[in-house]
Amino acid sequence: MTGIWKGKGLKSDPNNYRLISVLPVLSRMFEKECARQLSRYCESNRIIPMEQFGFRSKSNCEIALLLALDGWMKEIDEGKFVGVLLVDLSKAFDSVSHRKLLEDLAEIGCCNTAVEWFCSYLSNRKQKVKDDSERTEWKDINKGVPQGSCLSPLLFNIFVRKLPEESGARTVQFADDVTESSSDVNVTSILKHLESSFVRTKKYCDSRELSINTSKTQLIIFKSPNRKIPDDLEISVDGCTIKPSLTVKLLGITLDHHLSFNNHMQSVSKKCHGIIGVLARASPFLSRDLLRLAYIALVRSHLEYASAIFSTASNTQLKKLDTIQKIFSRVVCSAPKDAHAAPLLQALKLDTLESRRIRHIVSLVQSVISGNCHPALHHLFLVTPYGSVTNDEKSRIRIGQRRFSVFAREIYNSQMLTINTKQ
């Protein structure tokens, strides 16, 4: 630890220097404890809505996508179109009104002492901008949650906790990423509903002093491949005309309008091929262990990001990911391009991506049935007396079979049957 202080005479006193050096560490520890207590209070009193998946325990982007896609695929399986509006909030964390946030803290039940502490925590902060040639004067900060603080994400979640209810649409929210959806057999009805929900969302954001970047707001219509929609579809929101896109990127996953994940697999494959090329050029200078570690950190992390989402993609697309791992095994082992990859992967102690996906899906189901997950998933599975899982979910067409609540049920039961048979 190092301390930086320009007070007169303080540097000459070692005791003062040690105290000043440890203050940042103590303040960070205190922030973490406040965040822990406030988070526990919010969870026990259900202050943060189930639609919010960001910055809360037992939740992540994959969980948010699993729940959203499960619902959208179910509606497509029922013969409906699904319209999804991706609302972009501009500088949301920097726009949080301190006054309104303190009012919210009091509203959720924080005592006067706690509110006063948060007021002190947010107050007396300044910022300035500088570049090589000039710098601005110090300015008081009266908006925004502090950057880098473990308290800030939770404070933001409290600040926007009423957004899903106010929108009037089915909402999936990950911090400031807001996704609103509507389904119907009639596409026109969907667009009208989404326009209405956007108006309500904007009204709420205006009341919270938050801004929506309409030019970056996207629309997509999910449907089965055999169904057609008019080419002239569009919605008008806040004076901006938005036409449906064929693909959108949501929480790191590229979704196409047929939910095939083909575009996502192509994007990931292209990125990983580039990284493998860099590792190949570095292979003469790195040991096998270091190359393996680099592959796991830089390549496999991309191949497996939210892997439960695309685990039901076509075999053709999944093989693209397998090919990347096989190419790496040949690179690190200095094997010919046509060498059989299975013994190389075994030598490198790299399991197949398919086996890792299955273990991951089983782990997700176990977290759901044990209650160790986001509360929005608690209803997905029921445990039978035999240790398997069940639910009432059925599918009519192929896309319905690719729902997490359907395919994960089958994978989990198959794995449990295998384990029981071996025992």
C-alpha positions in Angstrom: 0.0 0.0 0.0 1.1 3.5 -0.7 -0.3 6.7 0.7 -0.4 10.1 -1.1 -0.9 13.1 1.0 0.3 16.7 0.7 -0.6 17.9 4.2 2.0 19.9 6.1 4.1 17.8 8.5 2.2 14.6 7.9 5.0 12.9 5.9 7.4 13.4 8.7 5.3 11.4 11.1 5.3 7.6 10.2 2.2 7.0 12.3 0.2 9.5 10.3 1.5 8.1 7.0 0.5 4.6 8.0 -3.0 5.8 8.9 -3.5 7.7 5.6 -2.2 4.6 3.7 -4.7 2.3 5.2 -7.7 4.6 4.9 -8.6 3.7 1.3 -8.6 0.0 2.3 -10.8 0.6 5.3 -13.3 2.7 3.3 -13.5 -0.1 0.6 -14.1 -2.7 3.3 -16.8 -0.5 4.8 -18.5 -0.1 1.4 -18.5 -3.8 0.9 -20.2 -4.4 4.2 -22.8 -1.7 3.5 -23.4 -3.3 0.1 -23.7 -6.8 1.7 -26.3 -5.6 4.2 -28.3 -3.5 1.8 -28.3 -6.4 -0.8 -29.5 -8.9 1.9 -32.2 -6.4 2.9 -33.4 -5.9 -0.7 -33.5 -9.6 -1.3 -35.4 -10.5 1.8 -38.0 -7.8 1.2 -38.2 -8.4 -2.6 -37.4 -4.8 -3.4 -35.5 -5.5 -6.6 -38.1 -7.0 -9.1 -37.6 -10.4 -10.6 -37.3 -8.8 -14.1 -33.9 -7.4 -13.0 -31.1 -9.8 -13.5 -28.1 -7.5 -13.3 -25.8 -7.1 -10.3 -27.6 -9.5 -8.0 -26.6 -12.8 -6.5 -27.2 -16.1 -8.3 -27.8 -14.3 -11.6 -25.9 -13.5 -14.8 -26.5 -12.7 -18.4 -27.0 -16.4 -19.3 -29.8 -16.7 -16.8 -31.5 -13.7 -18.1 -31.3 -14.9 -21.7 -32.4 -18.4 -20.8 -35.6 -17.1 -19.2 -36.3 -14.7 -22.0 -35.7 -17.2 -24.8 -37.7 -19.9 -23.0 -40.7 -17.6 -23.0 -40.2 -16.3 -26.6 -39.7 -19.8 -28.0 -42.9 -21.0 -26.2 -44.9 -18.3 -27.8 -43.5 -19.1 -31.3 -44.3 -22.7 -30.7 -47.9 -21.7 -30.0 -48.1 -20.1 -33.5 -47.4 -16.4 -32.4 -45.0 -13.8 -33.5 -42.8 -12.2 -30.8 -41.8 -8.6 -31.1 -38.8 -7.5 -29.0 -37.7 -3.9 -28.4 -34.2 -3.3 -27.1 -34.3 0.0 -25.3 -31.0 1.9 -25.0 -30.5 4.1 -21.9 -27.9 6.8 -22.3 -25.3 7.1 -19.6 -27.8 5.6 -17.1 -25.3 5.2 -14.2 -24.1 8.8 -14.6 -27.6 10.2 -14.7 -28.9 8.9 -11.3 -30.3 11.9 -9.4 -28.9 11.9 -5.8 -32.1 13.6 -4.5 -34.4 11.0 -6.0 -32.1 8.1 -5.0 -32.1 9.3 -1.3 -35.9 9.5 -1.5 -36.0 5.9 -2.9 -33.8 4.7 0.0 -36.2 6.2 2.5 -39.1 4.7 0.6 -37.8 1.2 0.7 -37.4 1.4 4.5 -33.9 2.8 5.2 -33.9 4.6 8.5 -33.0 8.3 8.7 -29.4 7.5 9.9 -28.8 5.3 7.0 -30.2 7.8 4.5 -28.0 10.5 6.1 -25.0 8.2 5.7 -25.8 7.6 2.0 -26.2 11.4 1.6 -22.7 11.9 3.0 -21.5 9.1 0.8 -22.8 10.7 -2.4 -21.9 14.3 -1.4 -18.8 16.4 -1.8 -17.5 14.6 -4.9 -15.9 16.5 -7.7 -14.6 15.8 -11.2 -12.7 17.4 -13.9 -11.5 16.6 -17.5 -8.0 16.9 -18.7 -6.0 16.2 -21.8 -2.5 16.9 -23.0 -3.1 20.6 -23.6 -5.6 21.8 -21.0 -7.8 20.8 -18.1 -11.2 21.9 -16.8 -12.0 23.3 -13.4 -13.2 21.0 -10.6 -17.0 20.6 -10.8 -19.4 19.4 -8.1 -21.1 16.0 -8.9 -24.8 16.0 -8.1 -25.7 13.1 -10.3 -24.6 9.5 -10.9 -23.4 6.7 -8.7 -19.6 6.5 -7.9 -17.6 4.6 -10.5 -15.9 1.5 -9.3 -17.9 1.3 -6.0 -19.4 -2.1 -5.1 -22.4 -0.1 -3.8 -23.2 1.6 -7.1 -24.8 -1.3 -9.0 -27.2 -2.0 -6.2 -28.1 1.7 -5.8 -28.8 1.8 -9.5 -31.1 -1.2 -9.2 -33.0 0.5 -6.4 -33.3 3.6 -8.5 -34.9 1.9 -11.5 -36.8 -0.9 -9.6 -40.2 0.3 -10.8 -39.3 0.4 -14.5 -40.6 -3.1 -15.4 -44.0 -2.4 -13.8 -44.3 1.0 -15.4 -43.5 -0.2 -18.9 -46.7 -2.3 -19.2 -44.8 -4.9 -21.2 -43.0 -8.2 -20.4 -39.6 -6.9 -19.5 -36.2 -8.5 -19.0 -33.7 -6.1 -17.5 -29.9 -6.4 -16.9 -28.9 -3.3 -15.1 -29.5 -0.5 -17.7 -30.2 -3.0 -20.6 -34.0 -3.0 -21.0 -35.7 -5.5 -23.2 -39.4 -5.3 -23.7 -41.4 -7.9 -25.6 -44.9 -8.6 -26.8 -46.5 -11.6 -28.7 -49.6 -12.1 -30.8 -50.7 -13.9 -34.0 -51.1 -10.4 -35.5 -47.9 -8.5 -36.0 -49.7 -5.1 -36.1 -51.0 -5.7 -32.6 -47.5 -6.4 -31.4 -46.1 -3.2 -32.9 -48.9 -1.2 -31.3 -48.3 -2.7 -27.9 -44.5 -2.1 -28.2 -45.1 1.6 -29.1 -47.4 1.9 -26.1 -44.9 0.3 -23.8 -42.1 2.5 -25.1 -44.2 5.7 -24.4 -44.8 4.4 -20.8 -41.1 3.6 -20.4 -40.0 7.0 -21.7 -42.5 8.7 -19.4 -41.0 6.8 -16.4 -37.4 7.5 -17.5 -38.2 11.2 -17.9 -39.6 11.3 -14.3 -36.3 9.7 -13.2 -34.2 12.1 -15.2 -32.9 9.2 -17.4 -32.6 9.5 -21.2 -33.4 7.0 -23.8 -31.3 6.9 -26.9 -34.0 6.3 -29.5 -31.5 6.1 -32.4 -29.9 3.1 -30.8 -33.1 1.4 -29.8 -33.7 -1.8 -31.9 -36.6 -3.9 -32.9 -36.7 -7.6 -34.0 -39.6 -9.9 -34.8 -38.9 -13.5 -33.8 -40.8 -16.2 -35.8 -40.7 -19.7 -37.2 -38.9 -19.9 -40.5 -42.0 -20.8 -42.5 -43.9 -17.7 -41.5 -43.8 -14.4 -43.4 -44.1 -10.8 -42.2 -44.7 -7.7 -44.4 -41.6 -5.9 -45.6 -42.9 -2.5 -44.6 -43.2 -3.1 -40.9 -42.0 -0.3 -38.7 -42.8 1.5 -35.4 -42.6 5.2 -34.6 -41.2 6.0 -31.2 -40.3 9.5 -29.9 -40.2 10.9 -33.5 -37.9 8.1 -34.7 -38.9 5.3 -37.1 -37.5 1.9 -36.3 -37.7 -1.0 -38.7 -37.2 -4.6 -37.6 -33.7 -5.9 -37.8 -32.7 -9.4 -38.9 -30.2 -9.8 -36.0 -29.6 -8.0 -32.7 -27.0 -8.4 -30.0 -28.5 -9.0 -26.6 -26.2 -9.4 -23.5 -23.3 -10.7 -25.7 -25.4 -13.2 -27.8 -26.3 -12.4 -31.4 -29.9 -13.4 -32.0 -31.4 -13.8 -35.5 -35.1 -13.6 -36.2 -35.4 -17.4 -36.4 -33.4 -18.0 -33.2 -31.1 -20.4 -35.0 -27.9 -18.8 -33.5 -26.2 -19.2 -36.9 -24.9 -15.6 -36.8 -23.7 -15.9 -33.3 -21.7 -19.1 -34.0 -20.2 -17.5 -37.1 -19.2 -14.4 -35.1 -17.6 -16.4 -32.3 -15.9 -18.8 -34.8 -14.3 -15.9 -36.7 -13.1 -14.2 -33.5 -11.6 -17.4 -32.1 -9.9 -18.3 -35.3 -8.1 -15.0 -35.1 -6.9 -15.6 -31.6 -5.8 -19.2 -32.5 -3.7 -17.6 -35.2 -1.9 -15.4 -32.6 -1.3 -18.4 -30.4 0.1 -20.3 -33.3 2.7 -17.5 -34.0 3.6 -17.5 -30.3 3.8 -21.3 -29.9 7.6 -21.4 -30.6 8.2 -19.2 -27.6 5.7 -20.6 -25.1 5.5 -23.8 -23.2 2.7 -26.3 -23.8 1.2 -25.4 -20.4 1.2 -21.7 -21.0 -0.4 -22.2 -24.4 -3.1 -24.4 -22.9 -3.7 -21.7 -20.2 -3.9 -19.0 -22.9 -6.4 -21.1 -24.9 -8.6 -21.6 -21.9 -8.6 -18.0 -21.0 -8.7 -16.3 -24.4 -10.5 -18.8 -26.7 -12.5 -21.3 -24.7 -14.1 -18.5 -22.7 -15.6 -17.3 -26.0 -16.6 -20.7 -27.2 -18.5 -21.4 -23.9 -20.0 -18.0 -23.1 -23.7 -18.6 -22.3 -23.3 -22.1 -23.8 -26.7 -23.3 -22.6 -28.3 -20.7 -24.8 -27.0 -22.2 -28.1 -26.6 -25.8 -27.1 -29.5 -26.8 -29.3 -28.1 -25.1 -32.4 -27.6 -27.2 -35.5 -24.8 -29.8 -35.5 -23.2 -27.9 -38.4 -22.9 -24.8 -36.3 -21.7 -26.6 -33.2 -19.0 -28.4 -35.2 -17.5 -25.0 -36.0 -16.7 -24.5 -32.4 -15.3 -28.1 -32.1 -13.1 -27.4 -35.1 -11.5 -24.5 -33.3 -10.5 -26.7 -30.3 -9.1 -29.3 -32.7 -7.1 -26.7 -34.5 -5.6 -25.6 -31.3 -4.7 -29.1 -30.2 -2.7 -29.6 -33.4 -1.0 -26.2 -33.0 0.2 -26.7 -29.5 1.3 -30.3 -30.2 3.0 -29.4 -33.5 0.9 -32.0 -35.2 0.0 -32.1 -39.0 -3.2 -30.4 -40.0 -4.8 -33.8 -40.8 -3.8 -35.4 -37.5 -6.6 -37.0 -35.5 -7.5 -34.6 -32.7 -8.9 -36.9 -30.1 -5.6 -38.2 -28.7 -4.2 -34.7 -28.8 -7.1 -33.3 -26.7 -6.7 -36.2 -24.3 -3.0 -35.5 -23.9 -3.8 -31.8 -23.2 -6.5 -32.9 -20.8 -9.2 -30.9 -22.7 -12.7 -32.3 -22.5 -14.9 -32.0 -25.6 -17.0 -28.9 -25.7 -20.2 -31.0 -25.9 -19.4 -32.9 -22.7 -18.7 -29.5 -21.0 -22.0 -28.1 -22.2 -23.9 -31.1 -20.9 -22.2 -30.7 -17.5 -23.0 -27.0 -17.5 -26.7 -27.6 -18.3 -27.0 -30.3 -15.5 -25.4 -27.8 -13.1 -27.9 -25.2 -14.1 -30.8 -27.5 -13.5 -29.4 -28.5 -10.1 -29.1 -24.9 -9.1 -32.8 -24.3 -10.1 -34.1 -27.3 -8.2 -32.0 -26.5 -5.1 -33.3 -22.8 -5.2 -29.7 -21.6 -5.6 -30.6 -19.4 -8.6 -32.4 -16.3 -9.6 -36.0 -16.4 -8.2 -37.6 -16.1 -11.7 -36.4 -19.7 -12.5 -37.7 -21.4 -9.5 -40.9 -22.6 -11.3 -39.1 -24.3 -14.2 -38.7 -27.8 -12.8 -40.2 -30.1 -10.1 -38.3 -33.0 -8.6 -39.9 -36.4 -8.8 -39.5 -39.1 -6.0 -37.1 -40.9 -8.3 -34.7 -37.9 -8.5 -35.6 -36.8 -12.0 -37.2 -33.5 -12.9 -40.5 -32.8 -14.6 -42.7 -30.0 -15.7 -45.8 -29.4 -17.8 -43.9 -28.0 -20.8 -44.7 -29.5 -24.2 -43.6 -28.6 -27.7 -45.5 -28.6 -31.0 -42.7 -27.7 -33.4 -38.9 -27.9 -33.4 -38.3 -24.5 -31.8 -40.4 -25.5 -28.8 -38.1 -28.5 -28.3 -35.2 -26.1 -28.0 -36.5 -24.3 -24.9 -34.4 -24.6 -21.8 -37.3 -26.0 -19.8 -37.7 -28.8 -22.3 -34.2 -29.8 -23.5 -32.6 -29.3 -20.1 -35.2 -31.5 -18.5 -34.3 -34.3 -21.0 -30.6 -33.9 -20.6 -30.7 -33.9 -16.8 -33.0 -37.0 -16.6 -30.7 -38.8 -19.1 -27.6 -38.0 -16.9 -29.4 -39.1 -13.7 -30.5 -42.3 -15.4 -26.9 -43.0 -16.4 -25.6 -42.3 -12.9 -28.3 -44.5 -11.3 -27.5 -47.4 -13.8 -23.8 -47.3 -12.9 -24.6 -47.4 -9.2 
